[in-house]
């Protein structure tokens, strides 16, 4: 099974920057060897072989 994910982080209250949260997501994607692409409106990830 293949799964496509479109992830968008939206700040709610407080600080308007989500750069640290995005960096953490990128680390998790890399650790799990997920194919991912960061772009101006979010992050796309592709997962193959889910069970």
C-alpha positions as CSV (number, residue, x, y, z in Angstrom):
1,X,0.0,0.0,0.0
2,X,1.2,3.5,-0.8
3,X,0.2,6.6,1.2
4,X,0.6,10.2,0.3
5,X,0.6,12.8,3.1
6,X,0.2,16.6,2.8
7,X,1.3,18.2,6.1
8,X,0.8,21.8,6.9
9,X,1.7,23.3,10.3
10,X,-0.3,26.4,11.3
11,X,0.7,28.5,14.3
12,X,-2.2,28.9,16.9
13,X,-1.6,31.8,19.3
14,X,1.8,32.9,20.6
15,X,4.8,32.7,18.2
16,X,4.0,32.8,14.5
17,X,7.1,30.8,13.6
18,X,6.9,27.0,13.3
19,X,10.5,26.5,12.0
20,X,11.5,24.4,15.0
21,X,8.5,22.1,14.6
22,X,9.1,21.8,10.9
23,X,12.8,20.9,11.6
24,X,11.6,18.2,14.0
25,X,9.2,16.8,11.4
26,X,12.0,16.7,8.8
27,X,14.3,14.8,11.3
28,X,11.5,12.2,11.9
29,X,10.9,11.8,8.1
30,X,14.7,11.3,7.5
31,X,15.1,8.8,10.4
32,X,12.3,6.7,8.9
33,X,13.6,7.1,5.4
34,X,10.4,8.7,4.1
35,X,10.4,10.3,0.7
36,X,9.5,13.9,1.5
37,X,9.6,17.4,0.0
38,X,9.4,20.7,1.8
39,X,7.7,23.5,-0.1
40,X,6.2,26.9,0.7
41,X,2.8,25.6,1.6
42,X,3.7,22.6,3.6
43,X,5.4,19.2,3.3
44,X,4.5,16.2,1.2
45,X,5.6,12.7,2.2
46,X,5.2,9.4,0.5
47,X,5.1,6.1,2.4
48,X,5.4,2.8,0.6
49,X,4.9,-0.7,2.1
50,X,2.7,0.3,5.1
51,X,1.1,-2.6,7.0
